[in-house]
């Protein structure tokens, strides 16, 4: 099963959330519509700024766990390496 690791935020250099899912368009829609209670709804994290697809969901889960332990600056560097303007990448999913 395919897995996706992703980072959402509320603004450039704002709060970051690292997540994993097997259906990225659906999961980002859930963040954008704030349909799930929790951290991302509380901090209004709706902007997809980084994602990576993996052929194996277990591999994606391992990466998510590693990224969650990274220092904030490493996550910012990861985002800016591929998305220097912190554009919302949600539209790329369709």
PDB file of N, CA, C and O in Angstrom:
ATOM      1  N   UNK A   1       0.846  -1.180   0.000  1.00  0.00           N
ATOM      2  CA  UNK A   1       0.000   0.000   0.000  1.00  0.00           C
ATOM      3  C   UNK A   1       0.891   1.243   0.000  1.00  0.00           C
ATOM      4  O   UNK A   1       1.872   1.314   0.741  1.00  0.00           O
ATOM      5  N   UNK A   2       0.546   2.202  -0.824  1.00  0.00           N
ATOM      6  CA  UNK A   2       1.270   3.463  -0.921  1.00  0.00           C
ATOM      7  C   UNK A   2       1.054   4.307   0.329  1.00  0.00           C
ATOM      8  O   UNK A   2      -0.022   4.292   0.926  1.00  0.00           O
ATOM      9  N   UNK A   3       2.079   5.032   0.708  1.00  0.00           N
ATOM     10  CA  UNK A   3       1.972   5.944   1.839  1.00  0.00           C
ATOM     11  C   UNK A   3       2.562   7.296   1.499  1.00  0.00           C
ATOM     12  O   UNK A   3       3.446   7.408   0.649  1.00  0.00           O
ATOM     13  N   UNK A   4       2.075   8.300   2.157  1.00  0.00           N
ATOM     14  CA  UNK A   4       2.524   9.676   1.957  1.00  0.00           C
ATOM     15  C   UNK A   4       2.946  10.255   3.301  1.00  0.00           C
ATOM     16  O   UNK A   4       2.250  10.089   4.303  1.00  0.00           O
ATOM     17  N   UNK A   5       4.071  10.925   3.315  1.00  0.00           N
ATOM     18  CA  UNK A   5       4.498  11.712   4.465  1.00  0.00           C
ATOM     19  C   UNK A   5       4.331  13.163   4.036  1.00  0.00           C
ATOM     20  O   UNK A   5       4.645  13.513   2.898  1.00  0.00           O
ATOM     21  N   UNK A   6       3.840  14.005   4.932  1.00  0.00           N
ATOM     22  CA  UNK A   6       3.546  15.378   4.530  1.00  0.00           C
ATOM     23  C   UNK A   6       3.772  16.334   5.691  1.00  0.00           C
ATOM     24  O   UNK A   6       3.825  15.935   6.855  1.00  0.00           O
ATOM     25  N   UNK A   7       3.903  17.610   5.339  1.00  0.00           N
ATOM     26  CA  UNK A   7       3.998  18.674   6.335  1.00  0.00           C
ATOM     27  C   UNK A   7       2.969  19.737   5.977  1.00  0.00           C
ATOM     28  O   UNK A   7       2.907  20.203   4.839  1.00  0.00           O
ATOM     29  N   UNK A   8       2.157  20.114   6.971  1.00  0.00           N
ATOM     30  CA  UNK A   8       1.215  21.219   6.815  1.00  0.00           C
ATOM     31  C   UNK A   8       1.579  22.314   7.816  1.00  0.00           C
ATOM     32  O   UNK A   8       2.221  22.064   8.837  1.00  0.00           O
ATOM     33  N   UNK A   9       1.150  23.533   7.491  1.00  0.00           N
ATOM     34  CA  UNK A   9       1.429  24.691   8.334  1.00  0.00           C
ATOM     35  C   UNK A   9       0.261  25.666   8.252  1.00  0.00           C
ATOM     36  O   UNK A   9      -0.684  25.465   7.488  1.00  0.00           O
ATOM     37  N   UNK A  10       0.344  26.722   9.051  1.00  0.00           N
ATOM     38  CA  UNK A  10      -0.673  27.771   8.984  1.00  0.00           C
ATOM     39  C   UNK A  10      -0.147  29.010   8.278  1.00  0.00           C
ATOM     40  O   UNK A  10      -0.932  29.864   7.864  1.00  0.00           O
ATOM     41  N   UNK A  11       1.177  29.123   8.135  1.00  0.00           N
ATOM     42  CA  UNK A  11       1.795  30.254   7.442  1.00  0.00           C
ATOM     43  C   UNK A  11       3.291  29.989   7.303  1.00  0.00           C
ATOM     44  O   UNK A  11       3.826  29.085   7.946  1.00  0.00           O
ATOM     45  N   UNK A  12       3.952  30.758   6.485  1.00  0.00           N
ATOM     46  CA  UNK A  12       5.400  30.621   6.343  1.00  0.00           C
ATOM     47  C   UNK A  12       6.060  30.764   7.714  1.00  0.00           C
ATOM     48  O   UNK A  12       5.771  31.701   8.458  1.00  0.00           O
ATOM     49  N   UNK A  13       6.941  29.835   8.034  1.00  0.00           N
ATOM     50  CA  UNK A  13       7.643  29.816   9.319  1.00  0.00           C
ATOM     51  C   UNK A  13       6.695  29.685  10.507  1.00  0.00           C
ATOM     52  O   UNK A  13       7.058  30.018  11.635  1.00  0.00           O
ATOM     53  N   UNK A  14       5.481  29.199  10.254  1.00  0.00           N
ATOM     54  CA  UNK A  14       4.505  29.021  11.328  1.00  0.00           C
ATOM     55  C   UNK A  14       4.626  27.656  11.971  1.00  0.00           C
ATOM     56  O   UNK A  14       5.656  26.990  11.868  1.00  0.00           O
ATOM     57  N   UNK A  15       3.566  27.256  12.631  1.00  0.00           N
ATOM     58  CA  UNK A  15       3.497  25.946  13.274  1.00  0.00           C
ATOM     59  C   UNK A  15       3.558  24.862  12.201  1.00  0.00           C
ATOM     60  O   UNK A  15       2.927  24.988  11.151  1.00  0.00           O
ATOM     61  N   UNK A  16       4.314  23.801  12.465  1.00  0.00           N
ATOM     62  CA  UNK A  16       4.464  22.693  11.522  1.00  0.00           C
ATOM     63  C   UNK A  16       3.854  21.420  12.103  1.00  0.00           C
ATOM     64  O   UNK A  16       3.912  21.172  13.307  1.00  0.00           O
ATOM     65  N   UNK A  17       3.270  20.626  11.217  1.00  0.00           N
ATOM     66  CA  UNK A  17       2.758  19.321  11.595  1.00  0.00           C
ATOM     67  C   UNK A  17       3.225  18.309  10.558  1.00  0.00           C
ATOM     68  O   UNK A  17       3.033  18.514   9.360  1.00  0.00           O
ATOM     69  N   UNK A  18       3.829  17.237  11.005  1.00  0.00           N
ATOM     70  CA  UNK A  18       4.258  16.142  10.136  1.00  0.00           C
ATOM     71  C   UNK A  18       3.256  15.013  10.289  1.00  0.00           C
ATOM     72  O   UNK A  18       2.939  14.601  11.405  1.00  0.00           O
ATOM     73  N   UNK A  19       2.759  14.516   9.168  1.00  0.00           N
ATOM     74  CA  UNK A  19       1.781  13.434   9.215  1.00  0.00           C
ATOM     75  C   UNK A  19       2.061  12.370   8.170  1.00  0.00           C
ATOM     76  O   UNK A  19       2.942  12.522   7.323  1.00  0.00           O
ATOM     77  N   UNK A  20       1.304  11.302   8.244  1.00  0.00           N
ATOM     78  CA  UNK A  20       1.400  10.202   7.286  1.00  0.00           C
ATOM     79  C   UNK A  20      -0.016   9.731   6.959  1.00  0.00           C
ATOM     80  O   UNK A  20      -0.901   9.767   7.814  1.00  0.00           O
ATOM     81  N   UNK A  21      -0.221   9.295   5.732  1.00  0.00           N
ATOM     82  CA  UNK A  21      -1.536   8.840   5.301  1.00  0.00           C
ATOM     83  C   UNK A  21      -1.395   7.919   4.103  1.00  0.00           C
ATOM     84  O   UNK A  21      -0.353   7.888   3.449  1.00  0.00           O
ATOM     85  N   UNK A  22      -2.450   7.170   3.822  1.00  0.00           N
ATOM     86  CA  UNK A  22      -2.468   6.368   2.595  1.00  0.00           C
ATOM     87  C   UNK A  22      -3.290   7.046   1.505  1.00  0.00           C
ATOM     88  O   UNK A  22      -3.394   6.525   0.394  1.00  0.00           O
ATOM     89  N   UNK A  23      -3.874   8.205   1.812  1.00  0.00           N
ATOM     90  CA  UNK A  23      -4.680   8.950   0.841  1.00  0.00           C
ATOM     91  C   UNK A  23      -4.443  10.443   1.075  1.00  0.00           C
ATOM     92  O   UNK A  23      -5.164  11.076   1.846  1.00  0.00           O
ATOM     93  N   UNK A  24      -3.444  10.996   0.416  1.00  0.00           N
ATOM     94  CA  UNK A  24      -3.053  12.383   0.669  1.00  0.00           C
ATOM     95  C   UNK A  24      -4.135  13.399   0.310  1.00  0.00           C
ATOM     96  O   UNK A  24      -4.402  14.281   1.126  1.00  0.00           O
ATOM     97  N   UNK A  25      -4.771  13.330  -0.854  1.00  0.00           N
ATOM     98  CA  UNK A  25      -5.813  14.324  -1.143  1.00  0.00           C
ATOM     99  C   UNK A  25      -6.917  14.360  -0.075  1.00  0.00           C
ATOM    100  O   UNK A  25      -7.334  15.432   0.363  1.00  0.00           O
ATOM    101  N   UNK A  26      -7.379  13.179   0.332  1.00  0.00           N
ATOM    102  CA  UNK A  26      -8.434  13.126   1.362  1.00  0.00           C
ATOM    103  C   UNK A  26      -7.942  13.720   2.673  1.00  0.00           C
ATOM    104  O   UNK A  26      -8.648  14.507   3.303  1.00  0.00           O
ATOM    105  N   UNK A  27      -6.735  13.346   3.086  1.00  0.00           N
ATOM    106  CA  UNK A  27      -6.231  13.794   4.388  1.00  0.00           C
ATOM    107  C   UNK A  27      -6.018  15.301   4.410  1.00  0.00           C
ATOM    108  O   UNK A  27      -6.338  15.955   5.402  1.00  0.00           O
ATOM    109  N   UNK A  28      -5.482  15.859   3.330  1.00  0.00           N
ATOM    110  CA  UNK A  28      -5.273  17.306   3.302  1.00  0.00           C
ATOM    111  C   UNK A  28      -6.622  18.018   3.255  1.00  0.00           C
ATOM    112  O   UNK A  28      -6.777  19.077   3.864  1.00  0.00           O
ATOM    113  N   UNK A  29      -7.596  17.461   2.547  1.00  0.00           N
ATOM    114  CA  UNK A  29      -8.942  18.040   2.567  1.00  0.00           C
ATOM    115  C   UNK A  29      -9.472  18.073   4.010  1.00  0.00           C
ATOM    116  O   UNK A  29     -10.066  19.065   4.432  1.00  0.00           O
ATOM    117  N   UNK A  30      -9.254  16.993   4.758  1.00  0.00           N
ATOM    118  CA  UNK A  30      -9.696  16.953   6.161  1.00  0.00           C
ATOM    119  C   UNK A  30      -9.027  18.051   6.985  1.00  0.00           C
ATOM    120  O   UNK A  30      -9.672  18.679   7.824  1.00  0.00           O
ATOM    121  N   UNK A  31      -7.745  18.281   6.749  1.00  0.00           N
ATOM    122  CA  UNK A  31      -7.066  19.386   7.448  1.00  0.00           C
ATOM    123  C   UNK A  31      -7.681  20.723   7.046  1.00  0.00           C
ATOM    124  O   UNK A  31      -7.983  21.555   7.902  1.00  0.00           O
ATOM    125  N   UNK A  32      -7.864  20.923   5.761  1.00  0.00           N
ATOM    126  CA  UNK A  32      -8.369  22.207   5.262  1.00  0.00           C
ATOM    127  C   UNK A  32      -9.778  22.505   5.771  1.00  0.00           C
ATOM    128  O   UNK A  32     -10.114  23.655   6.056  1.00  0.00           O
ATOM    129  N   UNK A  33     -10.586  21.474   5.881  1.00  0.00           N
ATOM    130  CA  UNK A  33     -11.967  21.646   6.321  1.00  0.00           C
ATOM    131  C   UNK A  33     -12.119  21.513   7.835  1.00  0.00           C
ATOM    132  O   UNK A  33     -13.214  21.691   8.368  1.00  0.00           O
ATOM    133  N   UNK A  34     -11.021  21.202   8.530  1.00  0.00           N
ATOM    134  CA  UNK A  34     -11.004  21.072   9.998  1.00  0.00           C
ATOM    135  C   UNK A  34     -12.074  20.091  10.489  1.00  0.00           C
ATOM    136  O   UNK A  34     -12.799  20.375  11.443  1.00  0.00           O
ATOM    137  N   UNK A  35     -12.161  18.947   9.833  1.00  0.00           N
ATOM    138  CA  UNK A  35     -13.185  17.971  10.196  1.00  0.00           C
ATOM    139  C   UNK A  35     -12.744  17.027  11.311  1.00  0.00           C
ATOM    140  O   UNK A  35     -13.569  16.315  11.884  1.00  0.00           O
ATOM    141  N   UNK A  36     -11.447  17.016  11.622  1.00  0.00           N
ATOM    142  CA  UNK A  36     -10.930  16.135  12.669  1.00  0.00           C
ATOM    143  C   UNK A  36     -10.419  16.987  13.829  1.00  0.00           C
ATOM    144  O   UNK A  36      -9.605  17.892  13.639  1.00  0.00           O
ATOM    145  N   UNK A  37     -10.903  16.690  15.020  1.00  0.00           N
ATOM    146  CA  UNK A  37     -10.436  17.414  16.211  1.00  0.00           C
ATOM    147  C   UNK A  37      -8.964  17.118  16.454  1.00  0.00           C
ATOM    148  O   UNK A  37      -8.480  16.029  16.145  1.00  0.00           O
ATOM    149  N   UNK A  38      -8.267  18.082  17.002  1.00  0.00           N
ATOM    150  CA  UNK A  38      -6.878  17.838  17.364  1.00  0.00           C
ATOM    151  C   UNK A  38      -5.970  19.012  17.063  1.00  0.00           C
ATOM    152  O   UNK A  38      -6.418  20.142  16.868  1.00  0.00           O
ATOM    153  N   UNK A  39      -4.691  18.716  17.031  1.00  0.00           N
ATOM    154  CA  UNK A  39      -3.638  19.717  16.895  1.00  0.00           C
ATOM    155  C   UNK A  39      -3.795  20.563  15.635  1.00  0.00           C
ATOM    156  O   UNK A  39      -3.717  21.790  15.696  1.00  0.00           O
ATOM    157  N   UNK A  40      -4.017  19.907  14.485  1.00  0.00           N
ATOM    158  CA  UNK A  40      -4.074  20.669  13.236  1.00  0.00           C
ATOM    159  C   UNK A  40      -5.309  21.569  13.174  1.00  0.00           C
ATOM    160  O   UNK A  40      -5.254  22.650  12.587  1.00  0.00           O
ATOM    161  N   UNK A  41      -6.401  21.144  13.764  1.00  0.00           N
ATOM    162  CA  UNK A  41      -7.586  22.001  13.805  1.00  0.00           C
ATOM    163  C   UNK A  41      -7.365  23.168  14.765  1.00  0.00           C
ATOM    164  O   UNK A  41      -7.719  24.306  14.458  1.00  0.00           O
ATOM    165  N   UNK A  42      -6.785  22.882  15.919  1.00  0.00           N
ATOM    166  CA  UNK A  42      -6.539  23.921  16.922  1.00  0.00           C
ATOM    167  C   UNK A  42      -5.653  25.039  16.379  1.00  0.00           C
ATOM    168  O   UNK A  42      -5.902  26.218  16.633  1.00  0.00           O
ATOM    169  N   UNK A  43      -4.622  24.661  15.633  1.00  0.00           N
ATOM    170  CA  UNK A  43      -3.674  25.656  15.125  1.00  0.00           C
ATOM    171  C   UNK A  43      -3.941  26.058  13.678  1.00  0.00           C
ATOM    172  O   UNK A  43      -3.140  26.769  13.071  1.00  0.00           O
ATOM    173  N   UNK A  44      -5.058  25.608  13.129  1.00  0.00           N
ATOM    174  CA  UNK A  44      -5.483  25.964  11.773  1.00  0.00           C
ATOM    175  C   UNK A  44      -4.416  25.648  10.721  1.00  0.00           C
ATOM    176  O   UNK A  44      -4.076  26.489   9.888  1.00  0.00           O
ATOM    177  N   UNK A  45      -3.901  24.432  10.776  1.00  0.00           N
ATOM    178  CA  UNK A  45      -2.854  23.990   9.862  1.00  0.00           C
ATOM    179  C   UNK A  45      -3.514  23.426   8.608  1.00  0.00           C
ATOM    180  O   UNK A  45      -3.973  22.284   8.603  1.00  0.00           O
ATOM    181  N   UNK A  46      -3.561  24.228   7.548  1.00  0.00           N
ATOM    182  CA  UNK A  46      -4.302  23.880   6.344  1.00  0.00           C
ATOM    183  C   UNK A  46      -3.471  23.927   5.078  1.00  0.00           C
ATOM    184  O   UNK A  46      -3.939  23.499   4.024  1.00  0.00           O
ATOM    185  N   UNK A  47      -2.254  24.435   5.152  1.00  0.00           N
ATOM    186  CA  UNK A  47      -1.426  24.643   3.973  1.00  0.00           C
ATOM    187  C   UNK A  47      -0.415  23.499   3.831  1.00  0.00           C
ATOM    188  O   UNK A  47       0.449  23.319   4.690  1.00  0.00           O
ATOM    189  N   UNK A  48      -0.526  22.739   2.755  1.00  0.00           N
ATOM    190  CA  UNK A  48       0.401  21.649   2.462  1.00  0.00           C
ATOM    191  C   UNK A  48       1.668  22.253   1.847  1.00  0.00           C
ATOM    192  O   UNK A  48       1.619  22.843   0.768  1.00  0.00           O
ATOM    193  N   UNK A  49       2.796  22.103   2.538  1.00  0.00           N
ATOM    194  CA  UNK A  49       4.032  22.721   2.046  1.00  0.00           C
ATOM    195  C   UNK A  49       5.096  21.713   1.631  1.00  0.00           C
ATOM    196  O   UNK A  49       6.080  22.083   0.989  1.00  0.00           O
ATOM    197  N   UNK A  50       4.911  20.441   1.990  1.00  0.00           N
ATOM    198  CA  UNK A  50       5.869  19.398   1.589  1.00  0.00           C
ATOM    199  C   UNK A  50       5.180  18.054   1.656  1.00  0.00           C
ATOM    200  O   UNK A  50       4.363  17.810   2.543  1.00  0.00           O
ATOM    201  N   UNK A  51       5.512  17.170   0.705  1.00  0.00           N
ATOM    202  CA  UNK A  51       5.034  15.793   0.769  1.00  0.00           C
ATOM    203  C   UNK A  51       5.968  14.893  -0.013  1.00  0.00           C
ATOM    204  O   UNK A  51       6.708  15.338  -0.890  1.00  0.00           O
ATOM    205  N   UNK A  52       5.914  13.604   0.331  1.00  0.00           N
ATOM    206  CA  UNK A  52       6.747  12.611  -0.329  1.00  0.00           C
ATOM    207  C   UNK A  52       5.985  11.298  -0.357  1.00  0.00           C
ATOM    208  O   UNK A  52       5.452  10.859   0.663  1.00  0.00           O
ATOM    209  N   UNK A  53       5.935  10.678  -1.513  1.00  0.00           N
ATOM    210  CA  UNK A  53       5.230   9.404  -1.670  1.00  0.00           C
ATOM    211  C   UNK A  53       6.193   8.242  -1.473  1.00  0.00           C
ATOM    212  O   UNK A  53       7.361   8.309  -1.855  1.00  0.00           O
ATOM    213  N   UNK A  54       5.680   7.175  -0.869  1.00  0.00           N
ATOM    214  CA  UNK A  54       6.444   5.942  -0.666  1.00  0.00           C
ATOM    215  C   UNK A  54       5.603   4.766  -1.143  1.00  0.00           C
ATOM    216  O   UNK A  54       4.384   4.746  -0.971  1.00  0.00           O
ATOM    217  N   UNK A  55       6.267   3.793  -1.741  1.00  0.00           N
ATOM    218  CA  UNK A  55       5.554   2.601  -2.238  1.00  0.00           C
ATOM    219  C   UNK A  55       5.015   1.737  -1.113  1.00  0.00           C
ATOM    220  O   UNK A  55       4.069   0.972  -1.303  1.00  0.00           O
ATOM    221  N   UNK A  56       5.618   1.862   0.056  1.00  0.00           N
ATOM    222  CA  UNK A  56       5.253   1.029   1.195  1.00  0.00           C
ATOM    223  C   UNK A  56       4.839   1.924   2.364  1.00  0.00           C
ATOM    224  O   UNK A  56       5.613   2.779   2.794  1.00  0.00           O
ATOM    225  N   UNK A  57       3.640   1.735   2.874  1.00  0.00           N
ATOM    226  CA  UNK A  57       3.148   2.562   3.987  1.00  0.00           C
ATOM    227  C   UNK A  57       4.043   2.425   5.212  1.00  0.00           C
ATOM    228  O   UNK A  57       4.213   3.389   5.959  1.00  0.00           O
ATOM    229  N   UNK A  58       4.616   1.253   5.431  1.00  0.00           N
ATOM    230  CA  UNK A  58       5.505   1.064   6.589  1.00  0.00           C
ATOM    231  C   UNK A  58       6.740   1.962   6.472  1.00  0.00           C
ATOM    232  O   UNK A  58       7.212   2.510   7.467  1.00  0.00           O
ATOM    233  N   UNK A  59       7.250   2.104   5.263  1.00  0.00           N
ATOM    234  CA  UNK A  59       8.383   2.996   5.025  1.00  0.00           C
ATOM    235  C   UNK A  59       7.989   4.447   5.301  1.00  0.00           C
ATOM    236  O   UNK A  59       8.756   5.202   5.899  1.00  0.00           O
ATOM    237  N   UNK A  60       6.806   4.826   4.868  1.00  0.00           N
ATOM    238  CA  UNK A  60       6.314   6.181   5.110  1.00  0.00           C
ATOM    239  C   UNK A  60       6.164   6.440   6.613  1.00  0.00           C
ATOM    240  O   UNK A  60       6.515   7.518   7.093  1.00  0.00           O
ATOM    241  N   UNK A  61       5.657   5.482   7.336  1.00  0.00           N
ATOM    242  CA  UNK A  61       5.486   5.628   8.784  1.00  0.00           C
ATOM    243  C   UNK A  61       6.839   5.793   9.472  1.00  0.00           C
ATOM    244  O   UNK A  61       6.982   6.603  10.388  1.00  0.00           O
ATOM    245  N   UNK A  62       7.830   5.021   9.027  1.00  0.00           N
ATOM    246  CA  UNK A  62       9.177   5.155   9.611  1.00  0.00           C
ATOM    247  C   UNK A  62       9.740   6.556   9.371  1.00  0.00           C
ATOM    248  O   UNK A  62      10.334   7.150  10.271  1.00  0.00           O
ATOM    249  N   UNK A  63       9.555   7.088   8.156  1.00  0.00           N
ATOM    250  CA  UNK A  63      10.041   8.433   7.859  1.00  0.00           C
ATOM    251  C   UNK A  63       9.298   9.473   8.692  1.00  0.00           C
ATOM    252  O   UNK A  63       9.915  10.396   9.224  1.00  0.00           O
ATOM    253  N   UNK A  64       7.994   9.331   8.809  1.00  0.00           N
ATOM    254  CA  UNK A  64       7.215  10.274   9.616  1.00  0.00           C
ATOM    255  C   UNK A  64       7.755  10.320  11.044  1.00  0.00           C
ATOM    256  O   UNK A  64       7.940  11.401  11.602  1.00  0.00           O
ATOM    257  N   UNK A  65       8.002   9.179  11.623  1.00  0.00           N
ATOM    258  CA  UNK A  65       8.507   9.130  12.997  1.00  0.00           C
ATOM    259  C   UNK A  65       9.872   9.790  13.109  1.00  0.00           C
ATOM    260  O   UNK A  65      10.151  10.473  14.095  1.00  0.00           O
ATOM    261  N   UNK A  66      10.731   9.593  12.100  1.00  0.00           N
ATOM    262  CA  UNK A  66      12.043  10.252  12.107  1.00  0.00           C
ATOM    263  C   UNK A  66      11.900  11.761  12.004  1.00  0.00           C
ATOM    264  O   UNK A  66      12.534  12.503  12.754  1.00  0.00           O
ATOM    265  N   UNK A  67      11.059  12.220  11.066  1.00  0.00           N
ATOM    266  CA  UNK A  67      10.883  13.663  10.861  1.00  0.00           C
ATOM    267  C   UNK A  67      10.324  14.345  12.108  1.00  0.00           C
ATOM    268  O   UNK A  67      10.711  15.470  12.425  1.00  0.00           O
ATOM    269  N   UNK A  68       9.425  13.677  12.810  1.00  0.00           N
ATOM    270  CA  UNK A  68       8.849  14.270  14.018  1.00  0.00           C
ATOM    271  C   UNK A  68       9.919  14.536  15.081  1.00  0.00           C
ATOM    272  O   UNK A  68       9.750  15.412  15.929  1.00  0.00           O
ATOM    273  N   UNK A  69      11.018  13.777  15.033  1.00  0.00           N
ATOM    274  CA  UNK A  69      12.102  13.965  16.001  1.00  0.00           C
ATOM    275  C   UNK A  69      13.137  14.989  15.537  1.00  0.00           C
ATOM    276  O   UNK A  69      13.990  15.406  16.322  1.00  0.00           O
ATOM    277  N   UNK A  70      13.070  15.390  14.289  1.00  0.00           N
ATOM    278  CA  UNK A  70      14.035  16.352  13.756  1.00  0.00           C
ATOM    279  C   UNK A  70      13.870  17.716  14.427  1.00  0.00           C
ATOM    280  O   UNK A  70      12.766  18.080  14.833  1.00  0.00           O
ATOM    281  N   UNK A  71      14.964  18.470  14.541  1.00  0.00           N
ATOM    282  CA  UNK A  71      14.842  19.866  14.975  1.00  0.00           C
ATOM    283  C   UNK A  71      14.007  20.652  13.964  1.00  0.00           C
ATOM    284  O   UNK A  71      13.974  20.321  12.778  1.00  0.00           O
ATOM    285  N   UNK A  72      13.349  21.671  14.438  1.00  0.00           N
ATOM    286  CA  UNK A  72      12.502  22.509  13.584  1.00  0.00           C
ATOM    287  C   UNK A  72      13.246  23.008  12.352  1.00  0.00           C
ATOM    288  O   UNK A  72      12.705  22.978  11.247  1.00  0.00           O
ATOM    289  N   UNK A  73      14.477  23.463  12.533  1.00  0.00           N
ATOM    290  CA  UNK A  73      15.215  24.039  11.405  1.00  0.00           C
ATOM    291  C   UNK A  73      15.453  23.018  10.302  1.00  0.00           C
ATOM    292  O   UNK A  73      15.450  23.377   9.124  1.00  0.00           O
ATOM    293  N   UNK A  74      15.657  21.764  10.654  1.00  0.00           N
ATOM    294  CA  UNK A  74      15.833  20.727   9.634  1.00  0.00           C
ATOM    295  C   UNK A  74      14.553  20.569   8.809  1.00  0.00           C
ATOM    296  O   UNK A  74      14.610  20.366   7.597  1.00  0.00           O
ATOM    297  N   UNK A  75      13.406  20.663   9.472  1.00  0.00           N
ATOM    298  CA  UNK A  75      12.133  20.562   8.752  1.00  0.00           C
ATOM    299  C   UNK A  75      11.955  21.759   7.823  1.00  0.00           C
ATOM    300  O   UNK A  75      11.501  21.608   6.689  1.00  0.00           O
ATOM    301  N   UNK A  76      12.308  22.930   8.299  1.00  0.00           N
ATOM    302  CA  UNK A  76      12.234  24.133   7.460  1.00  0.00           C
ATOM    303  C   UNK A  76      13.160  23.980   6.258  1.00  0.00           C
ATOM    304  O   UNK A  76      12.780  24.319   5.138  1.00  0.00           O
ATOM    305  N   UNK A  77      14.363  23.475   6.480  1.00  0.00           N
ATOM    306  CA  UNK A  77      15.297  23.257   5.379  1.00  0.00           C
ATOM    307  C   UNK A  77      14.734  22.267   4.363  1.00  0.00           C
ATOM    308  O   UNK A  77      14.898  22.458   3.158  1.00  0.00           O
ATOM    309  N   UNK A  78      14.073  21.213   4.837  1.00  0.00           N
ATOM    310  CA  UNK A  78      13.457  20.231   3.956  1.00  0.00           C
ATOM    311  C   UNK A  78      12.384  20.889   3.091  1.00  0.00           C
ATOM    312  O   UNK A  78      12.340  20.672   1.880  1.00  0.00           O
ATOM    313  N   UNK A  79      11.534  21.682   3.703  1.00  0.00           N
ATOM    314  CA  UNK A  79      10.481  22.393   2.970  1.00  0.00           C
ATOM    315  C   UNK A  79      11.106  23.319   1.932  1.00  0.00           C
ATOM    316  O   UNK A  79      10.741  23.281   0.757  1.00  0.00           O
ATOM    317  N   UNK A  80      12.040  24.143   2.369  1.00  0.00           N
ATOM    318  CA  UNK A  80      12.592  25.177   1.490  1.00  0.00           C
ATOM    319  C   UNK A  80      13.458  24.614   0.374  1.00  0.00           C
ATOM    320  O   UNK A  80      13.661  25.282  -0.640  1.00  0.00           O
ATOM    321  N   UNK A  81      13.971  23.403   0.537  1.00  0.00           N
ATOM    322  CA  UNK A  81      14.745  22.777  -0.539  1.00  0.00           C
ATOM    323  C   UNK A  81      13.871  22.503  -1.766  1.00  0.00           C
ATOM    324  O   UNK A  81      14.350  22.573  -2.898  1.00  0.00           O
ATOM    325  N   UNK A  82      12.603  22.193  -1.543  1.00  0.00           N
ATOM    326  CA  UNK A  82      11.688  21.882  -2.643  1.00  0.00           C
ATOM    327  C   UNK A  82      10.610  22.941  -2.853  1.00  0.00           C
ATOM    328  O   UNK A  82      10.022  23.023  -3.931  1.00  0.00           O
ATOM    329  N   UNK A  83      10.353  23.742  -1.843  1.00  0.00           N
ATOM    330  CA  UNK A  83       9.266  24.719  -1.903  1.00  0.00           C
ATOM    331  C   UNK A  83       9.717  26.011  -1.221  1.00  0.00           C
ATOM    332  O   UNK A  83       9.195  26.365  -0.164  1.00  0.00           O
ATOM    333  N   UNK A  84      10.687  26.720  -1.818  1.00  0.00           N
ATOM    334  CA  UNK A  84      11.284  27.885  -1.155  1.00  0.00           C
ATOM    335  C   UNK A  84      10.300  29.008  -0.838  1.00  0.00           C
ATOM    336  O   UNK A  84      10.544  29.802   0.070  1.00  0.00           O
ATOM    337  N   UNK A  85       9.203  29.084  -1.570  1.00  0.00           N
ATOM    338  CA  UNK A  85       8.214  30.139  -1.330  1.00  0.00           C
ATOM    339  C   UNK A  85       7.071  29.694  -0.430  1.00  0.00           C
ATOM    340  O   UNK A  85       6.115  30.440  -0.220  1.00  0.00           O
ATOM    341  N   UNK A  86       7.166  28.498   0.093  1.00  0.00           N
ATOM    342  CA  UNK A  86       6.139  27.936   0.979  1.00  0.00           C
ATOM    343  C   UNK A  86       4.743  27.996   0.329  1.00  0.00           C
ATOM    344  O   UNK A  86       3.754  28.318   0.986  1.00  0.00           O
ATOM    345  N   UNK A  87       4.689  27.682  -0.957  1.00  0.00           N
ATOM    346  CA  UNK A  87       3.401  27.678  -1.654  1.00  0.00           C
ATOM    347  C   UNK A  87       2.544  26.521  -1.159  1.00  0.00           C
ATOM    348  O   UNK A  87       3.064  25.481  -0.753  1.00  0.00           O
ATOM    349  N   UNK A  88       1.239  26.708  -1.196  1.00  0.00           N
ATOM    350  CA  UNK A  88       0.316  25.635  -0.842  1.00  0.00           C
ATOM    351  C   UNK A  88       0.288  24.645  -2.004  1.00  0.00           C
ATOM    352  O   UNK A  88      -0.111  25.006  -3.111  1.00  0.00           O
ATOM    353  N   UNK A  89       0.702  23.416  -1.768  1.00  0.00           N
ATOM    354  CA  UNK A  89       0.835  22.410  -2.813  1.00  0.00           C
ATOM    355  C   UNK A  89      -0.433  21.580  -3.007  1.00  0.00           C
ATOM    356  O   UNK A  89      -0.428  20.620  -3.778  1.00  0.00           O
ATOM    357  N   UNK A  90      -1.491  21.928  -2.335  1.00  0.00           N
ATOM    358  CA  UNK A  90      -2.727  21.140  -2.391  1.00  0.00           C
ATOM    359  C   UNK A  90      -3.223  20.966  -3.832  1.00  0.00           C
ATOM    360  O   UNK A  90      -3.674  19.883  -4.206  1.00  0.00           O
ATOM    361  N   UNK A  91      -3.141  22.008  -4.623  1.00  0.00           N
ATOM    362  CA  UNK A  91      -3.646  21.938  -5.991  1.00  0.00           C
ATOM    363  C   UNK A  91      -2.872  20.941  -6.856  1.00  0.00           C
ATOM    364  O   UNK A  91      -3.385  20.461  -7.867  1.00  0.00           O
ATOM    365  N   UNK A  92      -1.618  20.627  -6.449  1.00  0.00           N
ATOM    366  CA  UNK A  92      -0.810  19.666  -7.201  1.00  0.00           C
ATOM    367  C   UNK A  92      -1.343  18.237  -7.065  1.00  0.00           C
ATOM    368  O   UNK A  92      -0.939  17.357  -7.825  1.00  0.00           O
ATOM    369  N   UNK A  93      -2.227  18.001  -6.124  1.00  0.00           N
ATOM    370  CA  UNK A  93      -2.724  16.657  -5.870  1.00  0.00           C
ATOM    371  C   UNK A  93      -3.809  16.224  -6.851  1.00  0.00           C
ATOM    372  O   UNK A  93      -4.207  15.059  -6.868  1.00  0.00           O
ATOM    373  N   UNK A  94      -4.287  17.164  -7.669  1.00  0.00           N
ATOM    374  CA  UNK A  94      -5.403  16.858  -8.580  1.00  0.00           C
ATOM    375  C   UNK A  94      -5.021  17.061 -10.019  1.00  0.00           C
ATOM    376  O   UNK A  94      -5.842  16.848 -10.911  1.00  0.00           O
TER     377      UNK A  94
END
